[in-house]
Amino acid sequence: MWPVLGGIAILLIYCSAAYCAVRAAQTARTPQGAVGWVVFLLSAPFLAVPAYLFLGQNRYKGYRIARRESALIRRGIEDFATRNAPAPESTGIDLKPFEYCANLPAFRGNGVVLLVDGADTFRAIFEAIDNAQSYILIQFYIVRDDGLGRALKNHLIAASRRGVTVRFMTDAIGSKNLPDAYSDALRAAGVRVFDRRSANGSRFRFQLNFRNHRKTVIVDGVTGFTGGLNVGDEYMGRDPAYSPWRDTHVQLAGPMVSQLQLIFVEDWHWMGDENLFDQLNWDAPLAPNDATGLIVATGPGDVSETGGLMFFSAIAAARKRLWIASPYFVPDFDIVTALRHAALRGVDVRILVPQKADHMITWLAAFAYFDDMLEAGVGVYMYTEGFMHQKVFIVDDGLAAVGTTNMDNRSFRLNFEAMALFFDAAATAKIDAMLRADFNGSRKLTRTLKQQPVYVRYGAPLARLFAPLL
């Protein structure tokens, strides 16, 4: 009997491998990914089938359910945008590609406060939480039970106890080390807590490769925050290994807050089937500095490759300069080609990355791309004053972006991300000044891969093999 059962099991594995190989060929987002999975599945099915179930999924099926539920809110935002559309000549950049990526319109009337580093960011966030009157929506990829994490918890508990409705959401992978006692203390104070471990398990059983990388705080529907900082002491520069920690967040006012809130509500609805649309304020007043802006939220639930397309659109729009700061630089072939083409047509293209590594494989993989960048005239700068984690870009003098999206395949295809885009000269000038200071704290890369230390010279090509998952 046992030999028969063993034979059946082996047959089932091979049949599963064949089925998964066909699925990979049909659904993989790149030809390289399709070939890699097919070869792996057919040559090592006992290893490859479980790996494919957890890592081979390329879309969040069913996520569009939340988008359908939000149709009324989206129509309201679109009607508002029609009444408050920017003058075509006011931006100098075609908004349509970015609006396509966002599936939302850009409009004027937004305010932005640039928050450089953790002290500024969490001072502003805690002040907004303490002044909340009605509700707080909060979402971070990483929340730690350390000094900063406990400070956040205490502010949220205090807000809940004075009658403010608080909803709190984390990512189960990013916050895997957050103890249950942390969430239990929030729940005991009346905070509604969702993480993926408490959501409907059938939705997430084979979704470990997808992460919700967004960092969002919304207070009363009128104040919003997003950017690169998570909740942990290292983000405040308290970890000697990475101190000082260089990061950027933004505080938003105006209609962009409603867009950011819409993204949170869609995520919350997907996590737990709770519809918040009628419980929130969707009338954020126009901000006096009147910046044109847009929240571009991307992820594997989108029909198109919106993460990469957003960066491609920014590269294509650049006429004078394109400055990008990203802690991880593992782009796909299209983005590499677009960056090189921009530099070759005379655009001042600069890539700012950290000299210090926090994820060694990703850091090494970046060096496999730098030679192509340097050969085309792209300036690659290594930030030397601590660890740099910001996700920022500026195009010419009229487009600036701050958010959560890295220049890598994971952010482009596997993570749920959000970028705040400002088609505004004043906002761009603020970020310009910040990046100039960062470049002053960097060294320009001049050595090719062959001139790097041995561990980089041989490690980079090997690390690049993992690019589809990085």
N, C-alpha and C positions, 0 to 999 in steps of 0.2 A: 504493500500500500504506500509506504513512504517514498519509494522511488517514483511511483506514479504521481503522487502529490508534488514531489520535487520537480518532476518534469513539467507538470501543469504550471507550477509557479514560474519556472524559467520561461515557458512559452508566453505566459501573461506579461512578464517583464519585457520580453522582446517585442511583443505586440504593442505594449504601452510605449516602448521606445520608438517604434515605427510611427505610431499615432502622433506622439509628441514631435517627432522630426517633421512630419507633414505640417503640423500646427506651427512649428517654428519657421518653416519655409514660407508659410502663408502670412504670418503675423509679425515677424521680427521687423524692427523699425529700420534696420540697416542690412545691406547684403552681407557685410562682414559678420554681423550678429547671427544671421540665418545660417551661414556656412559653419560658423563655430559651433552652434547648437546641434546642427545636423550631424557633423562629424563626431562630436562628443557623445550624442545619444546613440548613434549606431556602433561606435567603437567601444564604449564602456557603459552599457545601458544600466547596470546595477548602481553605478554612481550617478549617472546623468539624469535618470528619471526623477529621483527625489530632488536633485538640484534644480531641474527644470520646473518642477511644481512650485518651488519656493522662489526661484530667481528668474525664471523664464517668462513670467507674465509681463506683458508690455503695456497693458491698459487697466485702468480701474473700471471694470465693467459695472454698469449700473449707477455710476456717479452722476450721470446726467439726470437721474431722477430728481436730485436736489435742484438742478438747474431748472427743470420744469416747474417745480414748486415755487421757484423764485420769479416766475415770469411776470407777475403783476408788479413786483418791486422793480424789475429791470425795465419794464415799460415806463414806470414812473420816473426812473433815472433818465431814460432816453428823452421823455417829454421835457424834463427839467433841462437837459443838455441842449435841446433845441432852442429853448428860451435863453440859454446862457452860453451859447456857442461862441468860441473865440473868433475874432475877425481873421479871415484867411491870411492876411498879411502880417498878423501879430506874432506868429511863431516862426516863420521861415522854414519850417520842416513839415513835410507831408504827414498828417496825423493818421491817415487811413491804415497803413500797415500795423501801427501800434494799437489802434482801435480794433483791428481784426484779431490781434493776439489776445486782447483783453476781453473781447466780446462785449465791450462797453464803450460808450463815447467819452471823449475828452471834453472838458468844459472849464470855463474860467471861474474865478471867485474862490480860489483855494489859498490857504496860508501854509507856510512851511517854516519850521524852526529846525535848524541843523543841530544835532546833538552829537558832539564829538567825544567818544569814549564813554566808559561805563558810569563815571560819576555824574556827568551831565544827564545821561539817559535815565538812570534810575531815580535821580533827584526829581526830574520832571514827571516820570511815571508815578512815583509815590505821591507827589503833590496832586496829580490829577485824580488818583484813587481816593485820596483823603478828601477831595472836594466833590466827589461824585454825589449826585442827588437822587438818581433813579436806578441806574444799572451800570455794571462793569462786565465787559466781555474780554477774556484774556486767554491767550494761546501762545505757548512757547514749545519749541522743539525739545529743548533741554531745560529741565528744572532740577536743581540739586538741593538736597537738604543740608545746606551749609549756611554761612552767615547771610549771604544775599538771599538765598532761598527762604530762610526763616523770616527775614525782614519782609519779603513779599507776602509770605503767609500771614504775618501779623497785620499788615496793612489791609489785606483782603478780609480777614476775620473781623477787624474793627469796622470796616465798611458794612459787612453783612449784619453785624450786631446793631448798627444804627439804622437798619431798614433798607439798605441798598441791595438790590438783587445782583448776585455775583455768579457768573458762569466761568468755569475754569477748565481748560483743555490742554492736554499734553500729547506727545507722540510716544507710543510704548517702546519704540526702539531707542529714540533719543533720550528718554527719561527712564530707561530700564532699571537704573539704580535708585530711583526715587522710592523710598520706603512707603509701604501702605499707611504707616502712621501719619505721614504728611497729609495724604488725601483724607484720611479719617478725621484729622483735626479740622480740616476745612469743612467737611460734610457736617461735623458736629456743630459747627457755627452757622450752618444754613447755606453754605456755598454749594452750588450744583457743580459736581466734578465729573468730567468725562475723560477717560483715557481709553486707548484701544483695547486694553485688557478688560474693561468693563462694558465695551460695546458688543454688538451682536457678533459672536464668534465666527459664524459661518461666513461672514463677509471678509474676514481677515485671515482665515486659516492659512491661505497660500499667498499672502500679500506682504511677506516680510521684506521684500525688496523695495517696497514703496514706503516713503516716509513723508509725513507732513512737516515740512521744514519751515513753515511760516512762523513769524513772531509778531503777534498782533495784540494790541491793547486798545480798547474802545471804551470811552466813558460818556454815557448819556447820549450817544449818537452825535456828539459835537466835537469831541477831541479824539484823535487817533494817533497811534504810534506803530511804526514798523521799522525794520532794519536788520542788522547783523547780529545783535547781542541776544544771547540766551541768559538764563538765570543761573549763575554760578559764580563763586568767588574769583575764578580765573578771569572772568569778564570785567572784574573790577581791578585787575592787576595784582591780585593777592597770591598768585601762584608763582613762586620764584623761577620756575622753569620757563615760563612764558611772559614774565613781566618785563616791561609794561605791555598790556594788551591793547592793541590799536584797533578800534572798531567804530562804526558809525550807525546812528539811528536818526529818524526824523519824527518830529511831532507835527501832526496835520490838523488843519482846520478847514472848514468849508465842505463842499460836496464830495471831495475825495474820501472823506470819512464815511459817507454813506456807501461808497463803493467798497471800501475796506470792510465795513460792517456786513455788506452783502456776502463777501467771500467767507467771513467767519460763520455767518448763518448757514450757508450752504455746507460748510464743513461740519457744523454742529448737527444739522439735519441728517447728513449722511452717517454720522457717528451713532445717532440714537433715535432717529425718526421723530424728533421733536421740532415742530414748526414754530419758529420765533418771530415770523414776519410781522404779525399783528401786535406783538408785544413791545416793539422797539420804536424809537424816534427816527424817522427818515427825512427830517427837515433840518439838516445842518445849515445854518445861515452862511451867507456869502462872507468870505474873509476880505478885509479892506485892501490887502496887497494884491488881490485879484490875479493870482497866478493861474495859468492854464495847466491842468494836470490830469492824471489818469493812473489808476491802479491796474497793473497788468499781473493777473494771477494765472499761473500756468501749472500744468501737471499732467499726469498720465490719464486723467479723465477727459482731456481735450481731444478733439477729433484730429487736429493738425499738430505738427511739431512746434508748438507756440513758444516754448522756451528758447530754442535755437533761433527761431524766426524773429523773435524780439531783438536778439543781439545782431542777427544778420541785417535787420532793418536799420538799427543804429549805425552799423558799419557802413551800409550803403548810403545813409544820409550824410555822413561826414564829408565835409569839403575842406576844412582847414585842420581839424584835429579830432582825435579820438583817444581819450585817456580812460583806461579801465583798471580798476583795482579789484583783485580777487585773490583769496587765499589759496585757491586750487585752480590750476590751469591745465585741464585735460580736454581740450575742445575736440569736436568732430572735424572731419575733413572739410566740410563746407565752410565752417567758421575760420579754420586755418587759411583756406584759400581767400576768403573775403578779407581777412586782416592783411595778408600779404598784398593783395590787389590794392587795398586802400593805401598802404605805404608806398607802393610802386607808383601810384598816381599822385603822390606828393602830400598826402595827409600825414600830419604828425601823429603817428600811432605809438602809444606807450602802454605797456603792460606792467602793472605794479604787483609783485608777488612777495611773499615773505621769504627772507633768507633762512629763518628758523622753521623747522618742520614740526607739525603736530601729528600728521599721518604720513609716515615715511614712504609708503608705496605711492600715494598720490603726489607727494613732493618730488620723488624721484621721476615719476612719469612725466612731469612737466618739462624736465631737461631734454626729453626726447623730441620736444616740439620747438625748443628755443633756437636751434640752428636754422630752421626754416624761417623763423621770425627775423633773426638777425640778418640773414642773407638778403631779405627783401627790404631791410631798412627799418624794421620795427624796433623801437627801444624797449628793452627788457630791464626793469629795475627791481633789485632785491632789497626789500625793506629791512633795515639793520637795527632799528631801535625797538627791539622787542618782537612780539608776534603780531602780524597784521591779519585781521579776520574780516575786514569790511568788504562789502559788495557794492561797488559804486562805479558809474561811468558818466562821462560828459562828452557831448558831441558839439563841436564848434563853440559858439557862445550862447546857444539857445535851448539846449536839451541836457538835462541832468537826471540821474536816477540813483536811488538808494533803496536797498531792499535785502532780499534773502538769497538771490540767485547767484551761484558760483559759475565760473566758466568751465564746467565739466559735464560729462554725459549724465551723471546722476541728477544734477539740477535741471538739465535740459529735458530729460526723458522719464526719470523715475521718481522725482520728488515733487510734492506740491509746494510751490514757491509764490512769492509776491514781490513785485517791484513797484515803488512809487516813482512815476515819471513826471518831470516838470518841464514843460515847454515854455521856459521863462528865463529871461536874461538875469534877473536878480538872483534867483535860486541857483542858476548855473555859476554866477560869480562867487557865491558863498562856497560852493563845493570846489570851484577852481582854486580858491585861496587855501582850502584845506588840503587838496591834493598837492599843491605846490610845496607846502610844508612837508608832506609825506615824501615827495621826491627828494627834498633836501636831506631827509633822513634815510636815504637809500644809496646804494651803489649801482652803477650801470653795468650790466653784464657785458663783458667783451670776449670772454673765453668760449670757444666752441666746446661741444661735448667731448671731443678727443683730448681737450686740454684740462678737463675736469679731474678731480681725484678718482682713483680707481673704482671706489664703490659707486660713484655717480656714473662713471663711464660705462660700467657693465650693468649696473642696476637699472638705469633709465630705460634701455630697450626692453628688459624683462618686465619692468613695471608697466610699460605701455601696453603690454599684452592684456592687462586687466582693465584697460580704458573703458570698455563697455559697462563695467560695473562700478567705476570710480566716480 
